């Protein structure tokens, strides 16, 4: 598996982001969806990675710089054909490694509070993320769960 920065221009990547947004729409009310679309992911404060095996897209993830010490994890998604193969673990480990190398002291995230998000929350717990109050511009929302990790 190769994890590399991506410019969000390839058909497979565009398809995975569309799948991600559709999945969020199926699981969350519109006012509680914080997933970024393609334009949102192309902003300069965001770094977006994809995991590839040969020419096949396995998954993606991103970080958004909130300030020089704090980053937000965004857009974690594993392609349907590669679920439960450790793709998300490898992407998350890579992102945390990069965050540390950039000098961030904390990485935080927002994810859903519904049962469909249990696997994601379990993954984040396994990596040492703990539950926290809303951060940045987020507000309390019964459909959101906030987590953070000191680096």
C-alpha positions as CSV (number, residue, x, y, z in Angstrom):
1,X,0.0,0.0,0.0
2,X,1.3,3.4,-1.0
3,X,-0.1,6.5,0.8
4,X,0.5,9.8,-1.1
5,X,-0.8,13.3,-1.3
6,X,-3.5,13.6,-3.9
7,X,-4.9,16.6,-5.9
8,X,-8.5,15.2,-6.0
9,X,-8.6,15.2,-9.8
10,X,-8.8,11.5,-10.6
11,X,-12.0,9.7,-11.4
12,X,-11.5,7.1,-8.6
13,X,-10.9,9.8,-6.0
14,X,-13.8,11.9,-7.1
15,X,-16.0,8.8,-6.9
16,X,-14.8,7.9,-3.4
17,X,-15.5,11.5,-2.2
18,X,-19.0,11.3,-3.7
19,X,-19.5,7.9,-1.9
20,X,-18.3,9.5,1.3
21,X,-20.8,12.4,1.0
22,X,-23.6,10.1,0.1
23,X,-22.9,7.9,3.1
24,X,-22.9,11.0,5.4
25,X,-26.2,12.1,3.9
26,X,-27.7,8.6,4.6
27,X,-26.5,8.6,8.2
28,X,-26.8,12.2,9.4
29,X,-29.3,15.0,9.1
30,X,-28.1,17.8,6.7
31,X,-27.4,20.3,9.5
32,X,-25.1,17.8,11.1
33,X,-23.0,16.9,8.0
34,X,-19.5,18.4,8.3
35,X,-17.9,16.4,5.5
36,X,-16.1,18.5,2.9
37,X,-16.9,18.3,-0.8
38,X,-14.1,18.4,-3.5
39,X,-13.8,22.2,-3.4
40,X,-13.6,22.2,0.4
41,X,-10.9,19.6,0.3
42,X,-8.8,21.6,-2.2
43,X,-8.4,24.6,0.2
44,X,-4.7,25.4,1.1
45,X,-5.1,24.6,4.8
46,X,-6.0,21.0,3.9
47,X,-3.7,18.1,2.9
48,X,-5.5,15.2,1.3
49,X,-4.0,11.7,1.0
50,X,-5.1,8.5,-0.8
51,X,-4.0,5.0,-0.2
52,X,-3.3,3.0,-3.4
53,X,-2.4,-0.6,-4.3
54,X,-1.2,-0.6,-7.9
55,X,-3.9,1.4,-9.7
56,X,-6.7,0.7,-7.2
57,X,-7.8,3.3,-4.7
58,X,-8.1,1.8,-1.2
59,X,-9.1,4.9,0.9
60,X,-8.5,8.5,1.8
61,X,-8.0,10.9,4.7
62,X,-7.1,14.5,5.3
63,X,-6.0,17.0,7.9
64,X,-7.0,20.7,8.1
65,X,-4.7,23.0,9.9
66,X,-6.7,24.9,12.5
67,X,-3.6,26.8,13.8
68,X,0.1,26.1,14.0
69,X,-0.4,23.6,16.9
70,X,-3.8,22.1,16.2
71,X,-5.1,20.1,13.2
72,X,-8.4,18.5,12.4
73,X,-8.8,15.0,10.9
74,X,-11.2,15.1,7.9
75,X,-12.6,12.8,5.2
76,X,-11.5,9.4,6.5
77,X,-13.0,6.9,4.1
78,X,-12.2,3.3,3.0
79,X,-13.4,2.1,-0.4
80,X,-16.3,-0.4,0.0
81,X,-14.2,-3.3,-1.5
82,X,-11.5,-2.8,1.0
83,X,-13.3,-2.5,4.3
84,X,-11.9,-4.4,7.3
85,X,-8.5,-4.8,5.7
86,X,-6.6,-2.3,7.8
87,X,-6.7,0.5,5.3
88,X,-8.1,3.2,7.7
89,X,-5.6,2.2,10.4
90,X,-2.7,2.7,8.0
91,X,-4.0,6.0,6.7
92,X,-4.7,7.3,10.2
93,X,-1.2,6.2,11.4
94,X,0.3,8.1,8.4
95,X,-1.7,11.2,9.1
96,X,-0.7,11.2,12.7
97,X,2.9,10.8,11.8
98,X,2.7,13.7,9.4
99,X,0.9,15.8,12.0
100,X,3.7,15.2,14.5
101,X,6.4,16.0,11.9
102,X,4.6,19.3,11.2
103,X,4.8,20.2,14.9
104,X,1.1,20.0,15.7
105,X,0.5,19.2,19.4
106,X,-3.1,18.1,19.0
107,X,-5.3,16.6,16.4
108,X,-9.1,16.6,16.8
109,X,-12.1,15.3,14.9
110,X,-15.8,15.3,14.6
111,X,-17.7,12.1,13.7
112,X,-21.2,10.9,14.0
113,X,-22.8,9.8,17.2
114,X,-25.1,7.2,15.6
115,X,-24.5,3.5,15.8
116,X,-23.2,3.4,12.2
117,X,-20.2,5.4,13.4
118,X,-19.2,2.9,16.1
119,X,-16.4,1.4,14.0
120,X,-15.0,4.8,13.3
121,X,-15.1,5.8,17.0
122,X,-13.5,2.5,18.0
123,X,-10.7,3.1,15.5
124,X,-10.0,6.5,16.9
125,X,-10.2,5.2,20.5
126,X,-7.6,2.5,19.5
127,X,-5.3,5.3,18.4
128,X,-5.6,7.2,21.7
129,X,-8.3,9.7,20.8
130,X,-10.5,10.7,23.8
131,X,-13.9,12.3,23.8
132,X,-14.0,16.1,24.1
133,X,-16.1,19.2,23.8
134,X,-16.7,20.8,20.4
135,X,-13.6,22.6,19.0
136,X,-12.9,25.3,16.4
137,X,-16.3,26.4,15.0
138,X,-18.3,23.3,16.0
139,X,-21.2,23.5,18.4
140,X,-22.8,20.9,20.6
141,X,-24.9,18.6,18.4
142,X,-26.6,15.4,19.4
143,X,-25.6,13.9,16.0
144,X,-21.9,14.7,16.5
145,X,-19.1,13.2,18.6
146,X,-15.9,15.1,19.2
147,X,-12.6,13.5,19.9
148,X,-9.0,14.8,20.3
149,X,-5.5,13.4,20.7
150,X,-2.5,15.1,22.2
151,X,0.6,14.5,20.0
